[in-house]
Amino acid sequence: MLNLGRLQVLCEVISRGSFSAAAGALSYTQSAVSQSIARLEVETGATLVVRGRRGVRPTAAGTTLV
């Protein structure tokens, strides 16, 4: 079963477009957000976001999961 807290983090990352913005909105550190996404990717067995210079965007799997 997927962790609901990590799903919330994924939703924030995707809606805000960055790990830092999601961390601020959730009152988490950027590291905690990054670790949550990494754990969720392990749980699902799929890459959920693509990290780039202009922020974060969801993969097809990430969009489906959200």
RATA-V350370 format. One record per pair of residues at least 24 apart in sequence whose ideal C-beta (glycine too) atoms are under 8 Angstrom apart, sorted by the first residue. I is the first residue (numbers start at 0). J is the second residue. D is the distance in whole Angstrom. If there is no record, write none. Layout:
i:I j:J d:D
i:I j:J d:D
This chain:
i:1 j:39 d:7
i:1 j:42 d:6
i:1 j:43 d:7
i:2 j:38 d:7
i:2 j:39 d:7
i:2 j:42 d:7
i:4 j:35 d:7
i:5 j:35 d:5
i:5 j:36 d:7
i:5 j:38 d:6
i:5 j:39 d:4
i:5 j:42 d:7
i:6 j:39 d:7
i:6 j:64 d:7
i:6 j:65 d:8
i:8 j:32 d:6
i:8 j:35 d:4
i:8 j:36 d:7
i:8 j:39 d:7
i:9 j:35 d:8
i:9 j:36 d:6
i:9 j:39 d:6
i:9 j:47 d:6
i:9 j:48 d:8
i:9 j:61 d:7
i:9 j:64 d:7
i:9 j:65 d:6
i:10 j:65 d:6
i:12 j:36 d:6
i:12 j:48 d:6
i:12 j:55 d:6
i:13 j:48 d:7
i:13 j:55 d:7
i:13 j:56 d:8
i:13 j:57 d:5
i:13 j:61 d:6
i:13 j:62 d:8
i:13 j:65 d:6
i:16 j:54 d:4
i:16 j:55 d:6
i:16 j:56 d:8
i:17 j:54 d:5
i:17 j:55 d:6
i:18 j:50 d:8
i:18 j:55 d:6
